[in-house]
Amino acid sequence: MPSNSFEVVTVGAGISGLTLAVALHSRNVPVKIYEQAAQLTITGAGVSFQPNAIEAMKTCHPRVSEAFRKVCSSNVSPSKEKVWFDFFSGFDCREEPLPLFSITNDLGQNAAHRSSFIEEIKKLLPADMIFFNKRLLTLTENCDERVQMRFEDGSIAEADVIVGCDGIKSKVRRYVSESDDISNHISYTHMYAYRGVIEMERAVKAVGRERAENSSVHVSNPSCNFKVTAVFVNST
């Protein structure tokens, strides 16, 4: 296929930005990625994907789906094949408690560590397609209908299409949405989330093999003044 005449830029080299770049590059659409970090570091936590996201990977490019399969984990028990999460009472001390309820879908639980998935997607792109240390400051539309990007390091770049994949504090979203849009005013909710990783055998010892090797959520009593939620997602 001949190369298209217009150029696309994705701002942000996360899962969405990299996946979009793979999709465009494979269709001969000129694309560049501008990322504010100095490199793609090993950060982040586990990410659980629903069926629509997994199907979208296949549509973008089969190799994106293959990259995900390399790093993803699913429930171990055959009976939990379509379970996304089983929800248990955190105060149920029985050796084998029954779930309060379960959420299911056609594919069950499919989760991966964010950095592992990003590392696999990155392999599908030319190294010179990603520009690091590019923290976006402003966007300006030119008279020739191209968009100019000005970065914190003083550099300037242009493209015909800018796609914001730059997270919750997105500068691109602020440009395209109304100034009073609630999504442009991120505020502290006074809620915390602590996330960590433990060895599987320790999880098995704590809650039993069935719950440790299959995705489960342990919730506190609704009448408590504070909420405690423990989540176990199998990881190989």
URTA-V407380 format. One record per residue. N is the residue number from 1. SS is DSSP state (helix for helix, strand for strand, loop for the rest). OMEGA is omega in whole degrees, -180 to 180 (999 if undefined). Layout:
N/SS/OMEGA
N/SS/OMEGA
This chain:
1/loop/177
2/loop/179
3/loop/176
4/loop/-174
5/loop/-178
6/loop/-176
7/strand/180
8/strand/174
9/strand/170
10/strand/178
11/strand/-177
12/loop/-179
13/loop/173
14/loop/-179
15/helix/-177
16/helix/-178
17/helix/180
18/helix/-179
19/helix/177
20/helix/180
21/helix/177
22/helix/-179
23/helix/-179
24/helix/-179
25/helix/-179
26/helix/179
27/loop/177
28/loop/173
29/loop/179
30/strand/-177
31/strand/174
32/strand/179
33/strand/176
34/strand/-175
35/loop/-176
36/loop/-179
37/loop/179
38/loop/178
39/loop/176
40/loop/-174
41/loop/-180
42/loop/179
43/loop/178
44/loop/-177
45/loop/179
46/strand/178
47/strand/179
48/strand/-175
49/loop/177
50/loop/-177
51/helix/-178
52/helix/178
53/helix/180
54/helix/176
55/helix/179
56/helix/176
57/helix/-179
58/helix/-180
59/helix/179
60/helix/175
61/loop/-180
62/helix/-178
63/helix/174
64/helix/177
65/helix/178
66/helix/178
67/helix/178
68/helix/-179
69/helix/179
70/helix/-171
71/helix/-174
72/loop/175
73/strand/-179
74/loop/177
75/loop/-177
76/loop/-175
77/loop/177
78/helix/-179
79/helix/-179
80/helix/-174
81/loop/-177
82/loop/179
83/strand/174
84/strand/173
85/strand/164
86/strand/180
87/strand/-179
88/strand/171
89/strand/179
90/loop/-179
91/loop/179
92/loop/-173
93/loop/178
94/loop/-177
95/loop/179
96/loop/180
97/loop/176
98/loop/178
99/loop/171
100/loop/175
101/strand/-180
102/strand/173
103/strand/-177
104/strand/171
105/loop/-175
106/loop/-176
107/loop/-180
108/loop/-178
109/loop/175
110/loop/-174
111/strand/178
112/strand/172
113/strand/-173
114/helix/-175
115/helix/179
116/helix/179
117/helix/179
118/helix/-180
119/helix/179
120/helix/179
121/helix/-178
122/helix/-180
123/loop/-177
124/loop/-176
125/loop/173
126/loop/-176
127/helix/-177
128/helix/179
129/helix/-177
130/strand/179
131/strand/-176
132/loop/-178
133/loop/-179
134/loop/178
135/loop/-176
136/strand/176
137/strand/-176
138/strand/172
139/strand/180
140/strand/176
141/strand/179
142/loop/-180
143/loop/178
144/loop/175
145/loop/170
146/loop/-178
147/strand/180
148/strand/178
149/strand/176
150/strand/-175
151/strand/-176
152/loop/-180
153/loop/178
154/loop/-179
155/loop/-179
156/strand/177
157/strand/180
158/strand/175
159/strand/178
160/loop/-178
161/strand/176
162/strand/178
163/strand/-179
164/strand/174
165/loop/-170
166/loop/165
167/loop/-171
168/loop/179
169/loop/-173
170/loop/174
171/helix/179
172/helix/179
173/helix/179
174/helix/-179
175/helix/-172
176/helix/-178
177/loop/179
178/loop/-175
179/loop/-179
180/loop/178
181/loop/-176
182/helix/-179
183/helix/179
184/helix/-176
185/loop/-179
186/loop/-179
187/loop/-179
188/loop/-177
189/loop/-178
190/loop/175
191/loop/-178
192/loop/171
193/loop/177
194/loop/-177
195/loop/-180
196/loop/-180
197/loop/177
198/loop/178
199/loop/-176
200/helix/-178
201/helix/175
202/helix/177
203/helix/178
204/helix/180
205/helix/-177
206/helix/-172
207/helix/-179
208/loop/-175
209/helix/-176
210/helix/-178
211/helix/-179
212/helix/-175
213/loop/178
214/loop/-174
215/loop/-178
216/strand/179
217/strand/180
218/strand/-171
219/strand/180
220/loop/178
221/loop/-179
222/loop/-178
223/loop/-180
224/loop/177
225/loop/177
226/loop/-177
227/loop/177
228/loop/178
229/strand/175
230/strand/-177
231/strand/175
232/strand/174
233/loop/-179
234/loop/176
235/loop/178
236/loop/999
